[in-house]
């Protein structure tokens, strides 16, 4: 039977609108056919749950594609993934191989949870997917005109997007009376439709007021969904753009400058509203900035929302980023003192070697000819590897002994600040000495690296001598600078000389979370949720362990290590209903509703009120009889329920 269902094609399945979500198209199909979810979903996905369709990356796409009629756009499952899911957005800053692999896995996956985890969506500071389905009222009015029906768009469901990219208005997420989409009891409902007779849209809560930053993020997020695939490494280009925009010190990203640039571009209020403040409470750049642009990513994926915020500080738009055009008005010019020169040689410097020869290697004369500063000409000469001999006057001014001593200190790798102080010379004089012998800069750099390596090695060795039980984690906590240097420059020595923490001693390390308190809090929360459900006047829903945990976003945390939650486990075992217990509670609810309405109770009215089949009610006739008697219900004499009660009262 299941094989037959999987081979069924839906001849009247709607054609998706551009950018329409998967759950929206399925909802329109259910509305068009006038059937219940549980009848259509087994044909499309092989199961009855709608939850997977509301995921940021829906599952069962291959099954849905097989059920499409011939000629439908979704016959190509890869087109379905590319145009009607958020995958192009989440993988924009990934490598080309990573993007292709993610698309291939999503197209074939039923359970997409492993894909969500591999993409790092669980670490996003903004819930993914959004807790409610969003829509734009202006888009809604346009949809009623063309194509004639309402639908949900993928772009409105993206992380951090609170405004419509097209109309720049705050998004809505439901009806004031009926609640947020998806509506309880009718999940696959289109925007503008609800359970009450008068629809009144409810705006997003806790969203910042309309600002240019919110509009920019919404517009650029939409651009990512439809961006053409490219072969260049987007993450490396982003890092290069940040350096070229001046958020750097030498060849390294200056995260403090970058944090300032992001704050100036987006504003602290907006960054706080999307849970991405640029600085932590201590004033340091936030961790999401510091970890965003490592020199060697080693396959680590960059969250798209983080990439967009960094991109906005250096580029005007994603399109400018793809064209590699740095913003003409950098937001951090107030804080930048000496931007790193671009990799390409400027036009004025193309004939610098010939010009220096023409002016007898006099930097000041060349600078005057080019109408530039002497320092800029000297830097460009060093970049091009042009040697500029010291003039006799400069040698006399410096002194032969001081000149030889300075050269020796450079070869030894002494820090330049220390050289300037000890030899009592200026930075310009030191620069001239390096231009006289370009090998000095190479020797100094190599020696400096060795000196720094030896310095950090000695720090660690001294610390190990004073603290014999030290592990790598201890070094990370106590000597953070030495730890970072060792991992990037001297990893082998560090791993060889500093022991790793023993796994057997893991229980002795203080826990980061107070699991006992979390257990008590979660147990109280599920107990309250179960009590509210039992006392609710709405149609009963079966109380299960998974449902109670999901309501408090603790399902994955609980199942990862259930032994941490003994109190919660006992509470769940006591609260979870068996099928028979749930059936009795549902029948009791239905009987009370019928009694309050003043109706005589019959098998037909009870079946309609509780949505329980008459076959099942007859199978549990003893329970039904007990509930009717306990509630003092007035049963119709013509109903089969009356004969059931009569038999029970007449029996000895």
C-alpha positions as CSV (number, residue, x, y, z in Angstrom):
1,X,0.0,0.0,0.0
2,X,2.8,2.4,0.9
3,X,4.5,1.7,-2.5
4,X,1.2,2.6,-4.3
5,X,1.0,5.9,-2.3
6,X,4.6,6.8,-3.2
7,X,3.9,6.2,-6.9
8,X,0.8,8.5,-6.9
9,X,1.1,11.8,-8.9
10,X,-1.0,14.8,-7.9
11,X,-2.6,16.0,-11.2
12,X,-4.0,19.2,-9.6
13,X,-1.0,20.3,-7.6
14,X,-0.6,24.1,-7.8
15,X,2.3,25.8,-9.6
16,X,4.5,27.6,-7.1
17,X,4.8,31.4,-7.2
18,X,8.3,32.8,-7.4
19,X,10.0,32.5,-4.1
20,X,7.1,30.7,-2.4
21,X,7.8,28.4,0.5
22,X,7.2,24.7,0.3
23,X,4.6,24.6,3.1
24,X,2.7,27.4,1.4
25,X,2.3,25.5,-1.9
26,X,1.3,22.4,0.0
27,X,-1.2,24.4,2.0
28,X,-2.7,25.8,-1.2
29,X,-3.1,22.3,-2.6
30,X,-4.9,21.2,0.5
31,X,-7.2,24.2,0.3
32,X,-7.8,23.6,-3.4
33,X,-8.7,19.9,-2.9
34,X,-10.7,20.5,0.3
35,X,-9.2,17.6,2.1
36,X,-7.5,17.2,5.5
37,X,-3.7,17.3,6.0
38,X,-3.6,13.7,7.0
39,X,-5.0,12.6,3.6
40,X,-2.6,14.6,1.4
41,X,0.7,14.5,3.3
42,X,1.1,10.7,3.2
43,X,1.0,11.0,-0.6
44,X,3.6,13.8,-0.7
45,X,5.9,12.9,2.1
46,X,4.9,9.4,3.3
47,X,4.0,10.7,6.8
48,X,1.3,12.9,8.4
49,X,3.3,15.5,10.3
50,X,3.5,19.1,8.9
51,X,6.5,20.1,11.1
52,X,9.1,19.1,8.6
53,X,7.6,21.4,6.0
54,X,8.0,24.5,8.3
55,X,11.7,23.7,8.8
56,X,14.2,26.2,7.6
57,X,15.3,23.5,5.2
58,X,12.2,21.2,4.6
59,X,12.6,17.5,4.2
60,X,11.0,14.9,1.9
61,X,11.7,17.1,-1.2
62,X,12.6,14.1,-3.3
63,X,9.3,12.4,-2.4
64,X,7.4,15.6,-3.1
65,X,9.1,15.9,-6.5
66,X,8.1,12.4,-7.4
67,X,4.5,13.2,-6.7
68,X,4.4,16.1,-9.1
69,X,2.5,15.9,-12.4
70,X,4.5,15.8,-15.6
71,X,5.6,19.3,-16.6
72,X,5.5,20.7,-13.1
73,X,8.5,22.9,-12.1
74,X,9.1,20.7,-9.1
75,X,9.8,17.7,-11.3
76,X,13.4,18.9,-11.0
77,X,14.2,18.5,-7.3
78,X,17.3,20.6,-7.6
79,X,15.2,23.5,-8.9
80,X,12.9,23.0,-5.9
81,X,15.9,23.3,-3.6
82,X,17.3,26.3,-5.4
83,X,14.2,28.4,-5.8
84,X,11.9,27.5,-3.0
85,X,14.1,26.8,0.1
86,X,16.5,29.1,2.0
87,X,19.5,26.9,1.2
88,X,21.1,29.4,-1.2
89,X,21.0,32.0,1.6
90,X,22.5,29.8,4.3
91,X,25.4,28.5,2.0
92,X,26.3,31.8,0.3
93,X,29.6,32.2,2.1
94,X,30.5,28.5,1.8
95,X,32.9,27.1,-0.8
96,X,31.6,25.9,-4.1
97,X,32.1,22.3,-3.2
98,X,30.3,22.8,0.2
99,X,27.3,24.5,-1.6
100,X,27.0,21.7,-4.1
101,X,27.2,19.0,-1.4
102,X,24.6,20.7,0.8
103,X,22.2,21.0,-2.2
104,X,22.6,17.4,-3.0
105,X,22.1,16.2,0.6
106,X,19.0,18.4,1.0
107,X,17.4,17.1,-2.2
108,X,17.7,13.5,-1.0
109,X,17.1,13.9,2.7
110,X,13.9,13.0,4.6
111,X,15.2,14.0,8.0
112,X,17.1,17.3,7.6
113,X,18.2,17.7,11.2
114,X,21.8,16.4,10.4
115,X,22.0,19.0,7.6
116,X,20.8,21.8,9.9
117,X,23.5,20.8,12.4
118,X,26.2,20.5,9.8
119,X,25.4,24.0,8.5
120,X,25.7,25.4,12.0
121,X,22.1,26.7,12.1
122,X,21.7,25.6,15.7
123,X,24.4,28.1,16.7
124,X,22.7,31.1,15.0
125,X,21.9,33.8,17.6
126,X,18.5,34.2,15.9
127,X,16.1,31.2,16.0
128,X,16.2,29.2,12.8
129,X,13.5,28.7,11.6
130,X,11.5,31.7,12.8
131,X,9.0,30.9,15.5
132,X,6.2,32.1,13.3
133,X,5.5,32.4,9.5
134,X,5.8,36.0,8.3
135,X,4.2,37.9,5.5
136,X,3.9,41.5,4.3
137,X,0.5,43.2,4.1
138,X,1.4,45.2,1.0
139,X,2.7,42.0,-0.7
140,X,-0.6,40.4,0.4
141,X,-2.6,43.0,-1.5
142,X,-0.5,42.6,-4.6
143,X,-0.9,38.8,-4.4
144,X,-4.7,39.1,-4.4
145,X,-4.4,41.0,-7.7
146,X,-1.7,38.8,-9.3
147,X,-1.6,35.8,-9.2
148,X,-5.0,35.9,-7.3
149,X,-4.1,34.1,-4.1
150,X,-2.0,34.7,-1.1
151,X,1.2,32.8,-0.2
152,X,4.2,32.9,2.1
153,X,7.6,33.9,0.7
154,X,11.0,32.4,1.6
155,X,12.6,35.8,1.9
156,X,10.3,36.9,4.8
157,X,11.3,33.8,6.9
158,X,15.1,34.5,6.8
159,X,17.0,35.2,10.1
160,X,17.1,38.8,11.2
161,X,14.6,39.9,8.5
162,X,11.8,41.9,10.1
163,X,10.8,44.2,7.2
164,X,9.7,43.6,3.6
165,X,12.6,44.1,1.2
166,X,10.2,45.5,-1.5
167,X,7.8,47.7,0.5
168,X,10.1,48.5,3.5
169,X,7.3,47.8,6.0
170,X,7.2,45.8,9.2
171,X,6.2,42.1,8.6
172,X,3.2,40.5,10.2
173,X,3.0,37.0,11.6
174,X,-0.6,36.2,12.2
175,X,-4.1,37.3,13.3
176,X,-4.7,39.4,16.4
177,X,-7.6,37.1,17.4
178,X,-6.4,33.7,16.2
179,X,-2.7,33.9,17.0
180,X,0.5,33.5,15.0
181,X,0.9,31.4,11.9
182,X,0.9,28.4,11.8
183,X,-2.5,28.4,13.4
184,X,-3.2,25.8,16.0
185,X,-5.6,23.2,14.5
186,X,-5.1,24.5,11.0
187,X,-1.4,24.8,10.4
188,X,-1.3,25.0,6.6
189,X,-3.2,28.2,6.4
190,X,-2.4,31.0,3.9
191,X,-1.7,34.6,5.0
192,X,-4.9,36.6,5.3
193,X,-6.8,33.6,6.3
194,X,-7.7,32.6,9.9
195,X,-10.2,30.8,12.1
196,X,-12.2,33.9,13.0
197,X,-14.5,35.8,10.6
198,X,-12.6,39.1,10.7
199,X,-8.8,39.0,9.9
200,X,-6.7,41.6,11.7
201,X,-2.9,41.2,11.0
202,X,-0.6,41.2,14.0
203,X,2.9,42.8,13.6
204,X,6.1,41.2,14.7
205,X,6.8,41.7,18.3
206,X,10.2,42.8,19.7
207,X,11.2,44.1,16.3
208,X,13.1,47.4,16.0
209,X,11.3,50.3,14.4
210,X,11.9,50.8,10.7
211,X,15.5,51.9,10.0
212,X,17.8,52.0,7.0
213,X,19.7,49.1,8.6
214,X,16.6,46.9,8.8
215,X,15.8,47.7,5.1
216,X,19.4,47.0,4.0
217,X,19.5,43.6,5.7
218,X,16.1,42.6,4.2
219,X,17.1,43.8,0.7
220,X,20.5,42.1,0.7
221,X,19.1,38.9,2.2
222,X,16.7,38.7,-0.8
223,X,19.7,39.3,-3.1
224,X,21.5,36.2,-1.6
225,X,18.5,34.0,-2.4
226,X,18.8,34.8,-6.1
227,X,22.5,35.4,-6.4
228,X,24.2,33.7,-9.3
229,X,26.7,31.0,-8.4
230,X,30.4,32.1,-8.7
231,X,33.7,30.3,-8.7
232,X,35.6,32.7,-6.5
233,X,36.0,32.1,-2.8
234,X,33.5,34.5,-1.2
235,X,35.0,34.2,2.3
236,X,38.5,35.0,1.2
237,X,37.1,38.0,-0.8
238,X,35.3,39.2,2.3
239,X,38.5,39.0,4.3
240,X,40.4,40.8,1.6
241,X,37.7,43.5,1.4
242,X,37.8,44.1,5.1
243,X,41.6,44.5,4.9
244,X,41.3,46.9,1.9
245,X,38.7,48.9,3.7
246,X,41.2,49.6,6.5
247,X,39.9,47.4,9.3
248,X,43.4,46.0,9.8
249,X,46.9,46.3,11.3
250,X,49.3,45.2,8.7
251,X,48.0,42.0,7.1
252,X,45.8,41.0,10.1
253,X,42.2,42.0,10.7
254,X,41.8,44.5,13.5
255,X,38.7,43.2,15.2
256,X,38.3,46.4,17.3
257,X,38.3,48.6,14.2
258,X,35.9,46.1,12.5
259,X,33.5,46.3,15.5
260,X,33.6,50.1,15.3
261,X,32.8,49.9,11.6
262,X,29.9,47.6,12.1
263,X,28.5,49.8,14.9
264,X,28.8,52.9,12.7
265,X,27.2,51.1,9.8
266,X,24.2,49.5,11.5
267,X,23.9,51.2,15.0
268,X,23.9,49.5,18.4
269,X,20.2,49.5,18.7
270,X,19.7,47.5,15.5
271,X,22.5,45.1,16.3
272,X,21.0,44.5,19.7
273,X,17.5,43.8,18.2
274,X,18.9,41.0,16.1
275,X,21.0,39.6,19.0
276,X,24.3,40.5,17.4
277,X,25.9,43.3,19.5
278,X,29.3,44.3,18.2
279,X,30.8,44.3,21.7
280,X,30.5,42.1,24.8
281,X,29.8,43.6,28.3
282,X,33.5,44.1,28.9
283,X,33.8,46.3,25.7
284,X,35.8,43.8,23.6
285,X,34.6,42.9,20.1
286,X,32.0,40.1,20.4
287,X,33.0,36.5,19.8
288,X,31.0,36.3,16.5
289,X,33.3,39.1,15.1
290,X,36.6,37.6,16.5
291,X,35.9,34.2,15.1
292,X,34.5,35.3,11.7
293,X,37.7,35.8,9.5
294,X,40.5,33.4,10.5
295,X,43.5,33.1,8.2
296,X,42.9,29.4,7.8
297,X,39.1,28.6,8.1
298,X,39.8,24.8,8.0
299,X,36.4,24.1,6.6
300,X,34.5,26.1,9.3
301,X,31.4,27.7,7.9
302,X,30.7,31.4,8.2
303,X,27.1,32.1,9.4
304,X,25.3,34.1,6.7
305,X,23.9,36.8,9.0
306,X,27.5,37.3,10.4
307,X,28.9,37.6,6.8
308,X,26.3,40.1,5.9
309,X,27.0,42.4,8.9
310,X,30.7,42.3,8.1
311,X,30.1,42.8,4.4
312,X,28.0,45.9,5.2
313,X,30.9,47.5,7.0
314,X,33.2,47.3,4.0
315,X,30.9,47.3,1.0
316,X,27.8,49.2,0.0
317,X,25.9,46.0,-1.0
318,X,26.3,42.4,-1.9
319,X,26.4,43.3,-5.5
320,X,29.3,45.6,-4.9
321,X,31.0,42.8,-2.9
322,X,30.6,40.5,-5.9
323,X,32.1,43.2,-8.2
324,X,34.8,43.7,-5.5
325,X,34.1,47.5,-5.2
326,X,35.0,48.8,-1.7
327,X,32.6,51.4,-0.3
328,X,33.6,54.9,-1.4
329,X,32.6,56.2,2.1
330,X,34.1,53.8,4.7
331,X,32.3,54.1,8.0
332,X,35.4,53.9,10.1
333,X,37.6,56.6,8.6
334,X,37.6,58.4,11.9
335,X,39.4,55.5,13.6
336,X,41.8,54.4,10.8
337,X,45.2,56.0,10.8
338,X,47.1,54.2,8.0
339,X,45.1,52.0,5.7
340,X,46.9,49.0,4.1
341,X,47.8,49.7,0.5
342,X,45.9,47.7,-2.1
343,X,47.6,44.7,-3.7
344,X,47.5,46.3,-7.1
345,X,50.3,48.9,-7.9
346,X,48.9,52.5,-8.2
347,X,49.2,54.2,-11.6
348,X,51.8,56.8,-10.3
349,X,54.2,54.1,-9.2
350,X,54.5,52.2,-12.4
351,X,57.7,54.1,-13.4
352,X,59.1,54.6,-9.9
353,X,62.4,52.8,-10.5
354,X,63.2,55.0,-13.5
355,X,62.1,58.1,-11.7
356,X,64.4,57.4,-8.7
357,X,67.4,56.8,-11.0
358,X,66.6,60.1,-12.8
359,X,66.6,61.9,-9.4
360,X,69.8,60.1,-8.1
361,X,67.6,58.1,-5.7
362,X,66.6,61.2,-3.8
363,X,63.2,60.3,-2.3
364,X,62.3,63.9,-1.5
365,X,62.9,65.0,-5.1
366,X,60.7,62.1,-6.4
367,X,58.0,62.9,-3.9
368,X,58.0,66.6,-5.0
369,X,57.8,65.5,-8.6
370,X,54.8,63.2,-7.9
371,X,53.2,65.7,-5.5
372,X,53.2,63.0,-2.8
373,X,54.7,62.5,0.7
374,X,58.2,61.1,1.0
375,X,56.9,58.4,3.3
376,X,54.4,57.1,0.6
377,X,57.2,57.0,-2.0
378,X,59.5,55.1,0.4
379,X,56.8,52.5,1.2
380,X,56.1,51.9,-2.5
381,X,59.8,51.5,-3.2
382,X,60.1,48.9,-0.5
383,X,57.0,47.1,-1.8
384,X,58.6,47.0,-5.3
385,X,61.9,45.8,-3.9
386,X,63.8,48.9,-5.0
387,X,67.1,49.5,-3.1
388,X,67.8,53.2,-2.3
389,X,71.4,53.7,-1.1
390,X,72.0,56.0,1.8
391,X,73.4,59.3,0.7
392,X,76.9,60.3,2.1
393,X,75.2,63.1,4.0
394,X,72.8,60.6,5.7
395,X,75.7,58.3,6.6
396,X,77.5,61.2,8.3
397,X,74.4,62.4,10.1
398,X,73.7,58.9,11.5
399,X,77.3,58.0,12.2
400,X,79.2,54.9,11.2
401,X,79.1,53.2,14.6
402,X,75.4,53.9,15.1
403,X,74.7,52.6,11.6
404,X,76.5,49.3,12.1
405,X,74.8,48.9,15.5
406,X,71.4,49.5,14.1
407,X,71.9,47.0,11.3
408,X,73.1,44.4,13.8
409,X,70.0,45.0,16.0
410,X,67.7,44.5,13.0
411,X,69.4,41.2,12.2
412,X,68.9,40.1,15.8
413,X,65.2,40.8,15.6
414,X,65.1,43.5,18.3
415,X,61.7,45.3,18.3
416,X,61.9,48.5,16.3
417,X,60.6,50.6,19.1
418,X,63.5,49.4,21.3
419,X,65.9,50.2,18.4
420,X,64.6,53.7,18.1
421,X,65.0,54.4,21.8
422,X,68.4,52.7,22.2
423,X,70.1,54.3,19.2
424,X,68.2,57.6,19.5
425,X,67.1,57.7,15.9
426,X,63.8,58.5,14.3
427,X,61.4,56.2,12.4
428,X,62.3,57.9,9.1
429,X,66.0,57.2,9.6
430,X,65.3,53.6,10.3
431,X,63.2,53.3,7.2
432,X,66.1,54.7,5.1
433,X,68.5,52.2,6.7
434,X,66.2,49.3,5.6
435,X,65.9,50.7,2.1
436,X,69.7,50.7,1.8
437,X,69.7,46.9,2.4
438,X,66.4,45.2,1.7
439,X,67.7,42.0,3.3
440,X,67.6,43.7,6.7
441,X,63.8,43.6,6.7
442,X,63.8,39.9,5.9
443,X,66.4,39.1,8.6
444,X,64.5,41.2,11.1
445,X,61.2,39.5,10.4
446,X,62.6,36.0,10.6
447,X,64.6,36.9,13.8
448,X,61.5,38.5,15.3
449,X,59.4,35.4,14.8
450,X,62.1,33.3,16.4
451,X,62.4,35.7,19.4
452,X,58.6,35.7,19.9
453,X,58.5,32.0,19.6
454,X,61.2,31.6,22.2
455,X,59.6,34.2,24.4
456,X,56.2,32.3,24.5
457,X,58.0,29.0,24.9
458,X,59.7,30.3,28.0
459,X,56.4,31.7,29.4
460,X,54.8,28.3,29.0
461,X,57.8,26.5,30.4
462,X,57.9,28.8,33.5
463,X,54.2,28.3,34.0
464,X,54.6,24.5,33.7
465,X,57.3,24.6,36.3
466,X,55.2,26.6,38.7
467,X,52.0,24.6,38.0
468,X,52.9,20.9,37.2
469,X,49.3,19.9,36.7
470,X,48.8,22.4,33.9
471,X,46.9,21.3,30.7
472,X,46.3,22.9,27.4
473,X,43.0,24.3,28.6
474,X,44.8,25.9,31.6
475,X,47.2,27.6,29.2
476,X,44.2,28.8,27.1
477,X,42.6,30.4,30.2
478,X,45.7,31.8,31.9
479,X,48.0,32.6,29.0
480,X,45.6,33.4,26.2
481,X,48.2,35.3,24.1
482,X,50.8,32.5,24.3
483,X,48.1,29.9,23.5
484,X,46.9,31.7,20.3
485,X,50.5,32.2,19.2
486,X,51.4,28.5,19.7
487,X,48.4,27.2,17.9
488,X,49.2,29.3,14.8
489,X,53.0,29.4,14.8
490,X,54.4,26.5,17.0
491,X,51.7,23.9,17.3
492,X,53.9,20.8,17.2
493,X,56.1,22.0,20.1
494,X,53.1,23.0,22.1
495,X,51.3,19.6,21.7
496,X,54.5,17.8,22.5
497,X,55.3,19.7,25.7
498,X,51.9,20.5,27.1
499,X,49.6,17.6,28.1
500,X,46.0,17.4,27.1
501,X,43.4,17.2,29.9
502,X,42.7,13.6,30.9
503,X,39.3,12.5,30.0
504,X,38.9,10.6,33.2
505,X,39.2,13.8,35.2
506,X,36.5,15.5,33.2
507,X,34.0,15.0,36.1
508,X,36.3,17.0,38.4
509,X,36.2,20.1,36.2
510,X,33.5,22.5,37.4
511,X,30.4,22.3,35.3
512,X,29.5,25.3,33.1
513,X,25.8,24.8,33.8
514,X,24.0,24.1,37.0
515,X,22.2,21.0,35.7
516,X,20.4,20.4,39.0
517,X,18.7,23.8,38.8
518,X,18.0,23.4,35.1
519,X,16.4,20.0,35.9
520,X,14.2,21.5,38.6
521,X,13.2,24.4,36.4
522,X,12.3,22.2,33.4
523,X,10.3,19.8,35.6
524,X,8.3,22.7,36.9
525,X,7.8,24.1,33.4
526,X,6.5,20.8,32.0
527,X,4.2,20.3,35.0
528,X,2.7,23.7,34.5
529,X,2.3,23.1,30.8
530,X,0.5,19.8,31.4
531,X,-1.8,21.4,34.0
532,X,-2.7,24.2,31.6
533,X,-3.5,21.6,28.8
534,X,-5.6,19.6,31.2
535,X,-7.6,22.7,32.3
536,X,-7.9,24.2,28.8
537,X,-11.3,24.7,27.3
538,X,-10.0,24.0,23.8
539,X,-10.0,20.6,22.1
540,X,-7.7,18.3,24.0
541,X,-4.3,17.4,22.7
542,X,-2.5,14.3,23.9
543,X,0.1,15.1,26.5
544,X,3.3,13.3,25.5
545,X,6.9,13.6,26.7
546,X,8.2,14.9,23.3
547,X,5.4,17.5,23.1
548,X,6.0,18.8,26.6
549,X,9.8,19.1,26.0
550,X,9.3,20.7,22.6
551,X,7.2,23.4,24.1
552,X,10.2,24.5,26.1
553,X,12.8,24.0,23.4
554,X,14.4,21.2,25.5
555,X,13.8,18.1,23.4
556,X,17.3,17.9,21.9
557,X,19.0,18.9,25.2
558,X,17.0,16.3,27.1
559,X,17.6,13.4,24.7
560,X,21.4,14.2,24.5
561,X,21.9,13.3,28.1
562,X,18.6,12.3,29.9
563,X,20.5,11.2,33.0
564,X,21.0,14.9,33.8
565,X,17.3,15.3,34.2
566,X,16.1,12.8,36.8
567,X,13.3,15.1,38.2
568,X,12.1,16.0,34.8
569,X,12.1,12.3,33.8
570,X,9.9,11.4,36.8
571,X,7.6,14.3,36.0
572,X,7.3,13.3,32.3
573,X,6.5,9.7,33.3
574,X,3.7,10.8,35.6
575,X,2.3,13.4,33.2
576,X,2.5,11.5,29.9
577,X,-0.9,10.1,28.9
578,X,-1.5,6.6,27.5
579,X,-3.9,6.4,24.5
580,X,-6.7,5.2,26.8
581,X,-6.2,8.1,29.2
582,X,-6.2,10.6,26.5
583,X,-9.3,9.1,25.0
584,X,-11.2,9.4,28.3
585,X,-10.1,13.0,28.8
586,X,-11.2,13.8,25.3
587,X,-14.6,12.1,25.8
588,X,-15.0,13.9,29.1
589,X,-14.3,17.3,27.4
590,X,-16.8,16.5,24.7
591,X,-19.6,15.5,27.1
592,X,-19.1,18.6,29.2
593,X,-19.3,20.8,26.0
594,X,-22.5,19.1,25.0
595,X,-24.0,19.5,28.5
596,X,-23.1,23.2,28.6
597,X,-24.8,23.7,25.2
598,X,-28.0,22.1,26.5
599,X,-28.1,19.4,23.8
600,X,-29.2,15.8,24.3
601,X,-26.2,13.5,23.8
602,X,-26.3,10.9,21.2
603,X,-23.6,8.8,19.6
604,X,-23.7,11.1,16.6
605,X,-23.3,14.4,18.5
606,X,-20.6,12.9,20.7
607,X,-18.7,11.7,17.7
608,X,-18.9,15.1,15.9
609,X,-17.9,17.1,19.0
610,X,-14.9,14.9,19.9
611,X,-13.8,13.9,16.4
612,X,-13.7,10.3,17.6
613,X,-15.1,7.6,15.3
614,X,-18.2,5.8,16.5
615,X,-16.4,2.5,16.1
616,X,-13.8,3.6,18.6
617,X,-16.5,4.9,21.0
618,X,-18.3,1.6,20.9
619,X,-15.1,-0.3,21.5
620,X,-14.7,1.7,24.7
621,X,-18.3,1.7,25.6
622,X,-17.6,1.0,29.3
623,X,-15.5,4.1,29.6
624,X,-18.1,6.2,27.7
625,X,-20.9,4.9,30.0
626,X,-18.8,5.8,33.1
627,X,-18.1,9.3,31.9
628,X,-21.8,9.9,31.0
629,X,-22.9,8.8,34.4
630,X,-20.2,10.8,36.3
631,X,-21.1,14.0,34.4
632,X,-24.9,13.5,34.8
633,X,-25.4,13.7,31.0
634,X,-28.9,13.7,29.4
635,X,-28.8,11.0,26.8
636,X,-31.2,10.8,23.9
637,X,-33.6,7.9,24.3
638,X,-33.2,7.0,20.6
639,X,-29.4,6.9,20.8
640,X,-27.4,3.7,21.2
641,X,-25.8,5.4,24.2
642,X,-29.1,5.1,26.0
643,X,-29.2,1.4,25.6
644,X,-25.6,1.1,26.8
645,X,-26.5,3.0,30.0
646,X,-29.7,0.9,30.4
647,X,-27.8,-2.3,30.2
648,X,-25.3,-1.1,32.8
649,X,-28.0,-0.1,35.3
650,X,-30.1,-3.2,34.8
651,X,-27.2,-5.6,35.1
652,X,-26.8,-7.0,38.7
